[in-house]
Amino acid sequence: MNTIRALRQAQGWTQFELALKVGVQPQAVYLWESGRRTPQVLQLRRLGQVFGLCSDQIDLEPASNKMSEPHRPHADRHPGEPVPGSDGDGRATVRGTGDPAPQP
């Protein structure tokens, strides 16, 4: 796969080193690799230059997202079912007892 992470690791670069080569903050590389953000067009072109590829050959979807379904919080909770750690009225409870949590 030609994900940003795989291409970077094949070169033996850290996220920081890649960020310097592309001209972005290291956090940007982290966000790209985690799939939380995608590079802007100019950044994608620069990535292609750095890796010696056409920017179209860079896979922007992280490998972890391709192998599994996306996280779906609360998927197993039915409508009206109380949130764990709360009583039926939505008040927090003391862990494991079902008793209301003490008020400050």
N, C-alpha and C positions, 0 to 999 in steps of 0.2 A: 504494500500500500504506500501511496505517496502522501501520507498525512504530514502536517508540519512537524509533529513530534518525531515521526519515523525518519523523515529527511534530516532533521537536526541531529538526532541520535546517530544516524549513519555517518555523519561528519565528525562526531565526537564533540559537539559543541554543547555548552550549557545554554539555558534560556537567556542568560545575561549576554553571552557572546553573540547569539543570534540577534538579540535586540540591538546590540551595537552595530552589527553589520547592516541591519534593515533601517536603523535610525528611529527606533521606537523605545518606549519604556519597557523594562523587563516584564512588568505586569501584563502588558499587551500580549506578549508571547504566551504567557500562562493562560490568559483568557482565550486566545485562539485555540490552544491545544486542548483546553477543557471544553470547547464548544460553546462557551458563554458569549463570545463575540466572534465576528468574522473580520478579516483584514479589509481595510478600504482598498479601492482599486489600485491606487499608487503603491500602497504597502504590498499588495499581492504581486504587482509587477516586480517590485524590489525583491520579494521572496524568490520569484522565478529566476531573477538574475543571480542572486546569491547561490541558489541551488543548481543553476545551469539548466533550468527547465523552462518550458512555456508555462505561464501562470495557470493555464487551463489544466495542466497535468497535476496540479496540487489539489489533493482531496481535502476539502475544508471540514468535513464531518469527522469528529474524533472516532478512532477505531472502537472505543468502548461503546459508543452509541449504536454501532452497526451490529454488535453481537447480541445486545439485549434490548428489551423493550424499554421505553422511557419510564422513569420513576413516576408513579401515580399515587401521591399521598392520599390516604383515606379511601382508597379504592374499595376496601372490604367493609367499610362502615355503611350501614343502611340508614336511610333518612330517618331522623328522629332518635337514632341511637346516641347515647351520651358519649361525650369525648372522654377517653380514658383519663383518670385522675380527677374527675369531677363527678358531682352528684347529678341527679336528674334535672336540677335547675341550673346547671352550668357552673356551680360554685366548686372551687378547688377542694379536694379532700386530702386527708393525711394518707400518705402512701400505704396502701395495703389494708387500711382499716375500714374505709368507706365513711369514716367520721369526717365532719367538716373540719377544715384546717383552722387552727387558731387565728383569730384576728389580731393584728398589731395594736 
